[in-house]
Each structure stands twice: as structure tokens, then as C-alpha cells.
Amino acid sequence: MTTEHYHRAGFFRRLAAIIYDILVAVAIGMCAAMVMLVAMLLLVENNVLGNHGYEHFSDLIQHAPIYQHVLQIWVAAWVIIFFLWFWRNGGQTIGMRAWRLRIASTNGKPITYTRAFVRMVTSFLGLGTLLVLVDVKHKQSLQDRITSTEVICLSKEANHHRSWRNLN
């Protein structure tokens, strides 16, 4: 089974998957933040990290830029890893799987973590997908064009995990 049997996804189907994935990414970010906040709290309470003169941990987190930046970087890293891992391993995020979409290569080369990262950066937080509205004939987003990929619509059978290895 090759990708030639599948048509490229349109804008609204991609948008639905993006909305679904945003909800998942928010949940991942919240869990990652909770883990980091508990770890920071334990480290501050045990005097491993300084409290910068604040009596309460909540005041420290709200007013100490270094802790805020560490927390933000930690959460962003987890969200980025979520997308990169799913795009690299199977070509589908959870939202894409729900909407039977998959990223496929148009040049025959595998989607590496580097290629997935370039795809993420060039999507401009999903704004690159707006190009699909203009490019009605080819239905390729900005990130598709730059990374030589396409987002295809799968059949129900092809959307099963056992079928992933058969798609290029």
C-alpha cells in the first residue's frame, strides 16, 4: 500500500485535527508543569534551590524570572517532543489519528526528527496550513512544501497501527 492511493487532506479536516491536538498539547503541558512545580517545590523546601527571599513557593514562582523560564522551557520541550515523536513514529498525532490523517513523504525519504522539527517551525503555529485554502489544486501547506511532505486522508483500514509500516 503506497500513498498514491490516498488524496491530500483539505483545510477543514486539518483544522479539526489541529484543534484536537491543541487540546492534547495543553493537557501534556499541564502535566509537565505539575511535575516540574512539584519537583521545584521539593527542591526549594529542602534548601537545594534558593527561595530568593520569598516566604511562600507561590510567590517565588510568580516573581522569580529564572524559575518561570525554567518552567516554560520544560513545558515547551514536552509539547515539542509530543509532536516530533508522533510525526517521526507513525506520521500521526492523536488528533491526526482521530481524523484519519497522516504525514507522508513526497520524496521517498523517511521523516526524521530534524525534518519533523523543520516542519513544526515552518508551520508558524499552524498558520502555514492556511496556504491549503489558497492552493486548492495541490492542497499543500507551507510546512508540506518546505519539508517535502503531504498530509493524506487514510481509509479506516489504513488508519490502524498495523498498516503504518506499509505506507511510505
C-alpha positions in Angstrom: 0.0 0.0 0.0 1.5 3.3 -1.1 0.4 6.9 -0.5 -0.6 7.3 -4.2 -3.9 5.7 -3.3 -4.8 8.4 -0.9 -5.9 12.0 -1.5 -4.4 15.0 0.3 -6.3 16.4 3.2 -8.2 19.7 2.9 -8.1 22.6 5.2 -11.1 21.9 7.4 -10.0 18.3 8.2 -6.5 19.6 9.0 -8.1 22.3 11.2 -10.1 19.7 13.1 -7.0 17.7 13.8 -5.1 20.8 14.9 -7.8 21.7 17.4 -7.8 18.2 18.7 -4.0 18.2 19.0 -4.1 21.6 20.8 -6.2 20.1 23.5 -3.8 17.2 23.9 -0.8 19.6 23.9 -2.4 21.7 26.6 -3.0 18.6 28.7 0.6 17.5 28.2 1.8 21.0 29.1 -0.3 21.0 32.3 1.0 17.6 33.4 4.6 18.6 32.6 4.1 21.9 34.6 2.7 20.0 37.5 5.7 17.6 37.6 8.2 20.5 37.4 6.4 22.5 40.0 6.3 19.6 42.5 10.0 19.0 41.8 10.8 22.7 42.3 8.7 22.8 45.5 10.6 19.9 46.9 13.9 21.3 46.0 13.1 24.7 47.5 11.6 23.3 50.7 14.7 21.1 51.2 17.0 24.1 50.5 18.5 22.7 47.4 17.3 25.7 45.4 17.1 29.2 46.9 13.8 30.9 47.7 15.2 34.3 46.8 13.7 35.8 50.0 10.1 34.8 49.3 8.2 33.1 52.2 5.8 31.1 50.0 6.6 29.0 47.0 3.7 30.5 45.0 5.3 34.0 45.4 8.7 32.6 44.3 7.2 31.1 41.1 5.2 34.3 40.3 8.1 36.7 40.8 11.4 34.8 40.1 12.1 35.0 36.4 14.6 32.2 36.4 12.1 29.7 37.8 9.4 31.0 35.3 11.8 30.5 32.4 12.8 27.0 33.5 9.2 26.0 33.8 8.3 27.5 30.4 11.2 25.8 28.7 10.3 22.5 30.4 6.7 22.7 29.3 7.6 23.8 25.7 10.1 20.9 25.5 7.4 18.3 26.3 4.9 19.7 23.8 7.6 19.8 21.1 8.6 16.2 21.9 5.0 15.2 21.7 4.7 16.4 18.1 8.1 15.3 17.0 7.8 11.8 18.4 4.4 11.2 16.8 5.3 12.6 13.5 8.5 10.6 13.4 6.9 7.3 14.7 3.9 6.7 12.5 3.3 10.1 11.0 0.2 10.8 13.1 -0.5 12.7 16.2 -3.5 11.8 18.3 -5.7 14.4 16.6 -4.5 13.2 13.1 -5.3 9.6 14.0 -8.8 10.7 15.1 -9.4 12.4 11.8 -7.6 9.7 9.8 -4.8 11.9 8.6 -1.1 11.0 8.2 2.1 12.8 7.2 3.8 11.1 4.3 7.0 11.9 2.5 6.8 13.1 -1.1 10.4 12.4 -1.9 10.7 8.9 -0.5 13.0 9.8 2.3 11.9 8.9 5.9 10.6 11.6 8.2 13.4 12.2 10.6 13.3 14.2 13.9 15.2 17.0 12.1 12.6 17.0 9.3 9.8 16.9 11.7 11.3 19.8 13.7 11.7 21.9 10.5 8.0 21.1 9.7 7.0 22.3 13.2 9.0 25.6 12.9 7.8 26.3 9.4 4.1 25.8 10.3 4.2 29.0 12.3 1.9 27.6 15.0 -0.5 26.2 12.4 -0.6 29.4 10.3 1.2 27.6 7.4 -1.8 25.5 7.0 -3.7 28.5 5.7 -1.9 28.0 2.4 -4.1 25.0 1.8 -7.0 27.4 1.3 -5.2 29.2 -1.5 -3.6 26.1 -3.1 -6.9 24.2 -3.8 -5.3 22.1 -6.6 -2.3 20.7 -4.6 -3.6 21.1 -1.0 -0.2 21.6 0.4 0.6 23.8 3.4 3.8 25.8 3.8 5.3 23.2 6.0 4.4 20.5 3.5 6.2 22.3 0.7 9.3 23.1 2.7 9.8 19.6 4.2 8.6 17.6 1.1 5.7 16.0 2.9 2.0 15.8 2.4 -0.9 15.2 4.7 -3.1 12.4 3.4 -6.5 11.1 4.3 -6.5 7.4 5.2 -9.2 4.8 4.9 -10.4 3.2 8.1 -8.3 0.1 7.4 -5.1 2.1 6.7 -5.6 4.1 9.9 -4.9 1.0 12.1 -1.5 0.8 13.7 -0.6 -2.4 11.9 -0.9 -0.6 8.5 1.6 2.2 9.3 4.7 0.3 8.1 3.1 -0.3 4.7 2.8 3.4 3.9 5.8 5.3 2.6 
